[in-house]
Amino acid sequence: MNGSGLLNLKRLLLAVAALLLIVCQPAYAEKRVALVLGNSAYRNTAPLANPVNDASVMAATLKNAGFDVVDFRKDLPAVETRRALREFADLAREADIALVYYAGHGIEVDGANYLIPVDARLERDTDVYDEAFSLDRILVAIEPARKLRLVILDACRDNPFAKTMKRTLATRAIGQGLAKVEPTSPNVLIAYSAKAGSTAADGDGKNSPFTIALSKFLPTPGLDVRRAFGYVRDEVLKTTNNRQEPFVYGSLGGEDVPLVPAPAKPAAAAAVAAPTAPAPTPQSEARRDYELALQIGNKSAMNAFLAQYPSGYYANLARLQLEKFSAEDARVAATEKARLAEQERARLAAEGAQKAQQVKAEADAKAAEAARLAAERAKQVAQEQASAAEQKRQADAALADRAATNKAVPDQAATQAAAASPAPPAASEKTTAVAALATGSPEVDVVKSVQTELRRVGCLTGTVDGDWNAASQRSLTLFNRYAGTKLDIKTASVDTLDAVKLKQSRVCPLVCEHGYKADGDRCSRIVCAEGSFLNDDNECEKRRERKPVAKRDSDERPSRRDRERAFRPQREPQVPSADIPRPQGRARAEGGGSGQIMCDAYLCRPVRHGCHLEYRGGGGPGGNVGNVEVCN
């Protein structure tokens, strides 16, 4: 062999070796990182027993599952928590799967969720913005991960801070447990230990029921994370006697996303052991069609289901759902009738109708209100019965799925025979019937249901017509304001329906016209007491008494001249005058006989007894004789 041939042979051997190296190299391994936080030693409230224990269990579980980085921190104050999140965000930039587990106290304020560090001092509701850190902060930390961003919160405990903190604003809502979330980024899952608005048990033992179930199912190799959380839910429901239901928010794509990849199998063994879908049975078909009708959620879907399956377990469940729908329709009709009766009563009272008409209208209003309350109770009973039956069905279905998963795989020949056998005609017909159910657009029914619920909580005053118009959007805006939610007002979705249904009582305040006041769920006329009147502020105000006003009377009041004359000093006369009255009474009292007075230029004296005066002419200031005393 010449040198050129030898060189070509060497090149060929190198190429084959490189190809073998590439083929024999293990598949690309995903990078998985986790941050585990546990807060038990709270400084300003009673400590918790299990969070640090739960966090320790989860950290060990994730390490055993082969995570590349598991950063375990416990009893962190606020500053160190934020530092840990910053450091974990750098790790998540190069990771495919980023997971954050938190156990401790959490709180909802105005529809937002906050996790509470151990040094938090929440004396007022506004302190949560400074002392705690929001769930959004955690989502920012895991955002760089490429394939899966997972947040697990065992923080739905009964929070003591919510009971002691002062409210700085009456409309600021502080909820029980954590609020429902809607992740806006793709490939994000947020798992709660208890459904939004409810609390979780801390556990009687060393760990909480939620963490025990997580450590059991999450590290299962090859198990999709969504299915794993389904098993966690079933386990916790069973452990707590259906008192605690874990819940997962968010969505993933169609491919399975396991936390722990499945072990590699030889191609031939995988082909032999590949499980096939079990042959359809009448029970499985009924279950599938019932779940589809339940998802559509209206009377037409349930009636169509009953037409296909008139008897059996799922038929009974469908009838319970129909009773719930009928009870809701009766409640809506009774509520509308009560509203119209109250309006008629108020109109007759405002117009001052006859007493008999007002009494009849009052009786009609009371009867309509009693019918509404009865319909409300019937609807509640029907809803509870349907919910209990549905929970039992879901639990039974989960157990059946688990049993089917654990069932032995049939041999390859039986699998191929089952795959080659044609489907029975009846199954094909039923599939067509279900497809016909699904072709109907449920948007109008969803809108009507949302409008009905908005009317129930007092936020919608218009009619339930299935038209999501401006009035309906305004009513949902009012619901967001008073319920502390952030629902999208542009569309009526199933999530919106679920959020409104969570409110068991009136949310929006009752607005009454002038002259009426809110009395429970209706407006009653304001009747003011005698001597009071209804002012512009819709309040009774006491009527002021008019004080008497003095009037001038020209006949009784003396004139100005008379008043001046009465107060003018009188002068003594300079000379005697016949016009000037004489003090005859005084002279008579001194012993004068005739009662006459004798006056000269110097003085006056009484005429002596037996004498009298005679006028002899003259008199006056000149001193001439005028009156002369003459005695007999």
C-alpha positions in Angstrom: 0.0 0.0 0.0 1.4 3.3 -1.0 1.6 6.4 1.2 -1.5 8.0 -0.4 -3.6 5.0 0.3 -2.4 4.7 3.9 -3.3 8.4 4.4 -6.8 7.9 3.2 -7.2 4.8 5.4 -6.2 6.8 8.4 -8.6 9.6 7.6 -11.4 7.0 7.2 -10.6 5.5 10.6 -10.6 8.9 12.3 -14.0 9.8 10.8 -15.5 6.4 11.9 -14.1 7.0 15.4 -15.5 10.5 15.6 -18.9 9.2 14.4 -18.8 6.4 17.0 -17.9 9.0 19.7 -20.9 11.1 18.7 -23.3 8.2 18.6 -22.2 6.7 21.8 -22.2 10.0 23.7 -25.1 10.3 26.1 -28.0 12.5 25.2 -27.9 16.1 26.2 -28.8 16.4 29.9 -31.1 19.2 30.9 -29.7 21.6 33.6 -32.0 21.8 36.6 -31.7 24.3 39.5 -33.8 24.8 42.6 -34.1 27.3 45.4 -35.7 26.0 48.6 -36.8 28.5 51.3 -38.2 27.6 54.7 -39.3 30.2 57.3 -40.3 29.0 60.8 -38.6 31.3 63.4 -40.8 34.4 63.0 -39.8 37.2 65.3 -42.9 39.2 65.6 -45.5 36.4 65.7 -45.8 32.8 66.9 -43.2 30.5 65.2 -44.3 27.8 62.8 -43.3 24.2 63.5 -43.1 22.6 60.1 -41.8 25.0 57.3 -38.1 24.4 57.9 -38.7 20.6 58.2 -40.7 20.7 54.9 -38.0 22.7 53.2 -35.4 20.2 54.4 -37.4 17.3 52.9 -37.8 19.0 49.6 -34.2 19.9 49.4 -33.2 16.3 50.0 -35.8 15.1 47.5 -34.5 17.4 44.7 -30.9 16.5 45.4 -31.7 12.8 45.2 -33.6 13.5 41.9 -30.3 14.7 40.3 -30.8 18.5 40.3 -27.6 20.2 39.4 -28.0 23.0 42.1 -30.2 22.9 45.2 -29.8 26.1 47.2 -31.4 25.5 50.6 -32.0 28.6 52.9 -33.9 28.8 56.1 -35.3 31.5 58.4 -34.1 34.4 56.1 -34.9 38.0 56.8 -36.1 40.3 54.0 -32.6 41.5 52.9 -31.1 38.0 52.7 -34.2 36.7 50.9 -33.8 39.3 48.1 -30.1 38.5 47.9 -30.9 34.8 47.5 -33.4 35.6 44.7 -30.8 37.7 42.9 -28.2 34.9 43.1 -30.7 32.3 42.0 -31.7 34.4 39.0 -28.1 34.2 37.7 -28.3 30.4 38.0 -31.6 30.2 36.1 -30.1 32.0 33.1 -28.4 28.8 32.0 -31.0 26.3 33.2 -33.7 24.5 31.4 -35.8 23.9 34.6 -35.9 26.4 37.5 -37.8 25.5 40.6 -38.6 27.6 43.7 -40.1 26.0 46.8 -41.3 28.2 49.7 -42.7 27.1 53.1 -43.9 29.7 55.6 -46.4 32.5 55.9 -48.0 34.2 52.9 -50.7 36.9 52.6 -53.0 38.4 50.0 -53.5 42.1 49.9 -55.7 43.7 47.1 -55.5 40.5 45.0 -51.7 40.3 45.1 -49.7 37.6 46.9 -46.8 38.3 49.3 -44.4 36.0 51.0 -43.4 37.1 54.5 -39.8 36.9 55.8 -39.0 36.1 59.4 -38.2 39.7 60.4 -41.4 41.3 59.0 -43.4 43.6 61.3 -46.8 44.0 59.7 -48.6 46.5 61.9 -50.6 48.1 59.0 -51.8 46.8 55.7 -49.5 49.1 53.8 -46.4 47.6 55.6 -46.6 44.5 53.4 -45.3 46.6 50.5 -42.1 47.3 52.4 -41.7 44.3 54.8 -42.6 41.4 52.4 -41.7 40.4 48.9 -44.3 39.7 46.2 -44.8 36.5 44.2 -44.0 38.5 41.1 -40.5 38.9 42.4 -40.0 35.1 42.4 -41.4 34.9 38.9 -38.8 37.4 37.7 -36.0 35.3 39.3 -37.0 32.2 37.4 -38.0 33.9 34.1 -34.7 33.1 32.3 -35.2 29.3 32.5 -35.9 27.8 29.0 -38.2 24.9 29.5 -40.0 25.0 32.8 -40.5 27.6 35.5 -42.0 26.1 38.6 -43.0 27.8 41.9 -44.3 25.7 44.7 -45.9 27.5 47.7 -46.7 25.8 50.9 -47.8 29.2 52.3 -51.6 29.0 52.5 -51.6 28.7 56.3 -53.9 30.7 58.6 -52.0 33.9 58.8 -51.9 35.8 62.2 -50.7 39.0 60.6 -54.0 39.4 58.7 -55.9 39.4 62.0 -53.8 42.0 63.8 -52.8 44.5 61.2 -54.6 47.8 61.0 -56.5 48.8 57.9 -55.5 52.2 56.5 -58.1 52.0 53.8 -61.5 50.4 54.2 -61.7 49.2 50.6 -58.3 47.4 50.8 -59.0 43.7 50.8 -57.0 41.3 52.9 -58.0 37.8 51.8 -57.8 34.4 53.4 -55.0 32.2 52.1 -53.5 33.3 48.7 -55.2 34.9 45.7 -55.7 33.2 42.4 -52.9 34.0 39.8 -52.8 34.0 36.1 -49.2 33.6 34.8 -48.6 35.8 31.7 -45.3 34.1 30.7 -45.3 30.7 28.9 -44.2 27.5 30.5 -44.9 28.7 34.1 -46.7 26.6 36.7 -47.5 27.9 40.2 -48.6 25.2 42.7 -50.5 26.1 45.9 -50.8 23.8 48.9 -54.5 24.9 49.0 -56.9 26.4 46.5 -57.0 30.2 46.3 -59.0 31.7 49.1 -58.6 28.7 51.4 -56.1 27.8 54.1 -53.9 24.7 54.4 -53.1 22.4 57.3 -49.6 22.6 58.9 -49.8 18.9 59.7 -50.0 16.9 62.8 -46.6 15.4 62.3 -43.2 16.6 61.3 -44.2 17.6 57.8 -47.3 19.0 56.1 -49.5 16.7 54.0 -48.7 18.7 50.9 -44.9 18.3 51.2 -45.2 14.6 52.0 -47.2 14.1 48.8 -44.7 16.3 46.8 -41.7 14.2 47.9 -43.6 11.0 46.9 -44.7 11.9 43.4 -42.5 14.7 42.0 -39.3 12.7 41.7 -40.9 9.9 39.8 -38.8 9.4 36.6 -40.5 10.2 33.4 -43.7 11.4 35.1 -45.1 14.6 33.6 -45.1 17.4 36.2 -48.8 18.1 35.6 -49.8 14.5 36.2 -47.6 14.4 39.3 -49.4 17.4 40.8 -52.7 15.6 40.0 -51.5 12.7 42.2 -50.4 15.2 44.9 -53.9 16.6 44.9 -55.6 13.2 45.3 -53.2 12.3 48.1 -53.8 15.5 50.0 -57.5 15.3 49.6 -57.5 11.8 50.9 -55.2 12.6 53.8 -57.2 15.7 54.9 -60.7 14.2 54.3 -61.3 16.6 51.4 -60.6 19.7 53.6 -57.6 20.8 51.7 -57.3 20.8 47.9 -54.0 21.7 46.3 -54.3 23.7 43.1 -52.0 24.4 40.1 -52.2 27.6 38.0 -50.6 28.1 34.6 -50.2 26.0 31.5 -47.6 24.0 29.5 -47.4 22.7 26.0 -48.4 19.3 24.7 -45.2 17.5 25.4 -44.6 15.8 28.8 -42.3 17.8 31.1 -41.0 15.5 33.9 -38.8 16.9 36.6 -36.8 13.7 36.5 -36.2 12.3 33.0 -37.1 8.7 32.4 -34.3 6.1 32.3 -33.0 5.2 28.8 -34.2 1.9 27.5 -33.0 -0.3 24.6 -35.0 0.3 21.4 -36.1 -3.4 21.2 -37.2 -3.5 24.8 -39.0 -0.2 24.5 -40.9 -1.5 21.4 -42.0 -4.7 23.3 -42.9 -2.8 26.5 -44.7 0.1 24.8 -48.2 0.2 26.3 -51.2 0.7 24.1 -54.4 2.5 24.9 -56.9 0.1 26.4 -59.9 -0.8 24.3 -62.8 1.6 24.9 -65.6 0.4 27.2 -69.1 1.8 27.6 -68.1 3.1 31.1 -65.0 4.9 29.8 -67.0 6.4 26.9 -69.7 7.6 29.2 -67.0 9.2 31.4 -65.4 10.9 28.5 -68.6 12.3 27.1 -69.8 13.4 30.6 -66.6 15.3 31.2 -67.0 17.0 27.8 -70.6 18.0 28.6 -69.5 19.2 32.0 -66.8 21.3 30.4 -69.4 22.9 28.1 -71.5 23.5 31.2 -75.1 24.2 30.0 -78.5 22.4 29.9 -78.2 21.6 26.2 -75.0 19.6 26.7 -76.4 17.7 29.7 -79.6 16.9 27.8 -77.7 15.7 24.8 -75.6 13.5 27.1 -78.7 12.0 28.8 -80.1 11.3 25.3 -77.1 9.1 24.7 -76.8 7.6 28.2 -80.3 7.6 29.8 -79.2 5.4 32.7 -76.1 4.6 34.8 -73.8 6.3 37.1 -72.9 9.2 34.8 -76.5 9.7 33.9 -77.3 10.3 37.6 -74.5 12.8 37.8 -75.8 14.6 34.7 -79.3 14.9 36.3 -77.7 16.4 39.4 -76.0 19.0 37.1 -79.4 19.7 35.5 -81.0 20.2 38.9 -78.2 22.7 39.7 -78.8 24.6 36.4 -82.6 24.6 37.0 -82.2 25.9 40.5 -80.0 28.7 39.3 -82.5 29.7 36.6 -85.3 29.6 39.3 -83.1 31.8 41.6 -82.5 34.3 38.8 -86.2 34.5 38.0 -87.2 34.9 41.7 -84.6 37.6 42.1 -85.9 39.5 39.1 -89.5 39.1 40.4 -88.5 40.4 43.8 -86.8 43.4 42.3 -89.8 44.3 40.2 -92.2 43.9 43.2 -90.0 46.2 45.3 -89.9 48.8 42.6 -93.7 48.7 42.3 -94.0 49.1 46.0 -91.6 52.0 46.1 -93.4 53.7 43.2 -96.8 53.4 44.8 -95.4 54.8 48.1 -93.7 57.7 46.3 -96.8 58.6 44.3 -99.0 58.5 47.5 -101.3 55.8 46.2 -104.3 54.5 48.2 -103.6 52.7 51.4 -105.1 49.4 50.0 -102.8 49.5 47.0 -99.7 50.1 49.1 -100.6 47.3 51.5 -101.1 44.9 48.5 -97.8 46.0 47.0 -96.0 45.5 50.3 -97.4 42.0 50.6 -96.4 41.2 47.1 -92.9 42.4 47.8 -92.6 40.3 50.9 -93.9 37.2 49.1 -91.4 37.8 46.2 -88.6 38.2 48.7 -89.5 35.0 50.5 -89.6 33.2 47.2 -86.2 34.6 46.3 -84.7 33.4 49.6 -86.3 30.0 49.1 -84.8 29.8 45.5 -81.5 30.8 46.9 -81.5 28.0 49.5 -82.6 25.5 46.9 -79.9 26.6 44.5 -77.3 26.3 47.3 -78.5 22.8 48.2 -78.4 21.7 44.5 -75.0 23.2 44.1 -73.6 21.4 47.2 -75.0 18.1 46.0 -73.6 18.4 42.6 -70.2 19.6 43.9 -70.0 16.6 46.4 -70.9 14.2 43.6 -68.3 15.7 41.3 -65.6 15.5 44.0 -66.4 11.9 44.6 -66.4 11.2 40.8 -63.0 12.9 40.4 -61.5 10.9 43.3 -62.8 7.6 41.9 -61.5 8.5 38.4 -58.1 9.3 39.8 -58.0 6.0 41.6 -59.1 4.2 38.4 -56.4 6.0 36.4 -53.7 5.1 38.9 -54.9 1.4 38.9 -54.8 1.4 35.1 -51.3 2.9 35.1 -50.0 0.2 37.5 -51.7 -2.6 35.7 -49.4 -5.2 34.0 -48.6 -4.5 30.3 -50.1 -7.2 28.0 -47.7 -9.1 25.7 -46.9 -7.8 22.3 -49.2 -10.1 20.4 -52.2 -9.0 22.4 -51.3 -5.4 22.0 -51.0 -5.7 18.2 -54.3 -7.6 18.0 -56.1 -4.9 20.1 -54.6 -2.2 17.9 -55.6 -4.0 14.6 -59.2 -4.6 15.7 -61.7 -2.1 14.3 -63.8 0.1 16.6 -67.4 -1.0 17.1 -70.1 0.9 15.3 -71.8 2.1 18.4 -68.6 3.7 19.7 -68.3 5.6 16.4 -71.8 6.9 16.6 -71.4 8.1 20.2 -68.2 9.9 19.2 -70.1 11.7 16.5 -72.8 12.7 19.0 -70.2 14.1 21.4 -68.5 16.0 18.5 -71.9 17.5 17.8 -72.0 18.8 21.3 -68.6 20.3 21.0 -69.4 22.2 17.8 -71.8 24.5 19.6 -70.1 27.7 20.8 -70.3 28.1 24.6 -69.3 31.8 24.6 -72.9 33.0 24.9 -73.6 30.6 27.8 -70.4 31.7 29.6 -71.4 35.3 29.2 -74.9 34.6 30.6 -73.4 32.7 33.5 -71.0 35.6 34.3 -73.7 38.1 34.0 -75.9 36.1 36.4 -73.2 35.9 38.9 -72.4 39.6 38.6 -76.1 40.3 39.3 -76.0 38.0 42.3 -73.1 39.9 43.9 -74.8 43.3 43.2 -72.5 44.6 40.4 -74.8 44.2 37.4 -78.2 45.9 37.2 -79.0 45.2 33.6 -80.5 42.1 32.0 -78.9 38.7 31.5 -78.9 38.6 27.7 -75.6 37.0 26.8 -74.3 40.2 25.2 -71.0 41.3 26.7 -71.6 45.0 26.2 -70.4 48.2 27.9 -72.8 47.7 30.8 -71.4 44.3 31.5 -67.8 45.5 31.3 -68.6 48.3 33.7 -70.1 45.8 36.1 -67.0 43.7 36.0 -64.9 46.8 36.6 -66.9 47.5 39.7 -66.3 43.9 40.8 -62.6 44.3 40.3 -62.6 47.4 42.4 -64.6 46.1 45.4 -63.3 42.5 45.3 -59.7 43.4 44.8 -59.3 41.3 41.6 -57.7 42.1 38.3 -60.0 40.2 35.8 -59.9 41.1 32.2 -63.1 43.2 31.5 -63.0 42.8 27.7 -64.1 39.2 27.7 -66.2 36.9 29.8 -64.2 33.7 30.5 -64.6 30.6 32.6 -61.9 31.9 34.9 -63.9 35.1 35.4 -67.0 33.0 36.2 -65.0 31.0 38.8 -63.6 34.1 40.4 -67.1 35.7 40.8 -68.6 32.4 42.1 -66.0 32.4 44.9 -67.8 35.4 46.5 -70.7 34.1 48.6 -72.3 37.5 49.4 -72.8 40.9 47.9 -69.6 42.6 46.7 -70.7 45.9 45.1 -72.5 48.3 47.4 -76.2 48.9 46.8 -76.9 52.3 45.2 -80.4 53.7 45.9 -82.2 56.7 44.5 -82.8 59.9 46.5 -85.5 59.2 49.1 -84.4 55.5 49.5 -81.8 53.8 51.6 -80.0 50.4 51.3 -81.8 47.8 53.5 -79.9 44.5 52.9 -80.2 43.6 49.2 -83.0 46.1 48.5 -83.8 49.8 48.7 -86.4 50.9 51.2 -88.0 54.3 51.4 -86.8 56.8 54.0 -89.6 57.9 56.3 -88.7 60.9 58.5 -90.2 61.5 61.9 -92.8 64.2 62.5 -91.1 67.6 62.6 -88.3 66.5 60.3 -87.7 66.6 56.5 -85.5 64.8 54.0 -82.6 67.1 53.0 -80.5 67.0 49.8 -78.0 64.6 51.5 -80.7 61.9 51.8 -80.8 62.4 55.5 -83.6 63.4 57.9 -83.1 66.8 59.3 -85.1 68.5 62.1 -87.3 71.3 61.0 -86.4 74.7 62.6 -89.1 76.5 64.6 -89.9 80.0 63.5 -89.4 82.7 66.2 -92.1 85.4 66.6 -91.2 88.7 64.9 -92.1 92.1 66.7 -94.4 94.3 64.6 -94.8 98.1 64.8 -98.3 99.4 65.5 -98.8 103.1 64.7 -102.0 103.3 66.9 -100.3 102.1 70.1 -96.8 103.5 69.8 -96.5 107.2 70.9 -95.2 109.6 68.4 -91.9 111.2 68.6 -93.3 114.5 69.7 -95.2 112.9 72.5 -92.0 111.0 73.6 -90.0 114.3 73.6 -92.8 116.1 75.5 -92.9 113.4 78.1 -89.2 113.6 78.8 -89.0 117.5 78.6 -88.5 119.2 82.1 -91.3 121.5 83.2 -90.6 125.0 84.3 -92.1 126.7 87.4 -94.4 129.6 86.6 -92.9 133.0 87.3 -96.2 134.7 88.2 -99.5 133.4 89.5 -102.0 132.7 86.9 -105.6 131.6 86.9 -104.6 128.8 84.5 -102.1 127.4 86.9 -103.7 125.0 89.3 -103.4 126.0 92.9 -102.7 123.7 95.8 -106.2 123.9 97.1 -106.1 120.4 98.7 -103.1 121.4 100.7 -104.6 124.8 101.9 -107.8 123.1 102.9 -105.9 120.6 104.9 -104.1 123.5 106.8 -107.4 124.9 108.1 -108.6 127.4 105.4 -112.4 127.9 105.7 -113.3 128.7 102.2 -110.6 126.8 100.6 -109.4 130.0 98.8 -105.7 131.1 98.6 -104.6 134.7 99.2 -101.3 135.6 97.4 -99.4 138.8 97.3 -96.0 139.7 95.9 -94.1 137.5 98.4 -96.2 134.4 99.3 -99.5 132.6 99.2 -101.6 131.6 102.3 -105.1 130.2 102.9 -107.9 132.6 103.5 -108.9 132.7 107.1 -111.9 131.1 108.5 -115.0 133.3 107.9 -113.3 135.4 105.3 -113.4 135.4 101.5 -111.7 137.1 98.6 -113.1 139.9 96.6 -111.6 141.3 93.4 -111.1 145.1 93.7 -109.3 145.5 90.3 -105.6 145.6 89.3 -103.2 142.9 90.2 -100.3 141.5 88.3 -96.6 142.0 88.6 -96.8 145.7 89.2 -98.0 145.1 92.8 -101.5 146.7 92.4 -104.3 145.3 94.5 -106.2 142.6 92.8 -108.0 140.2 95.3 -108.7 141.4 98.8 -109.5 139.3 101.8 -112.8 140.4 103.3 -113.9 139.2 106.8 -117.5 139.6 108.2 
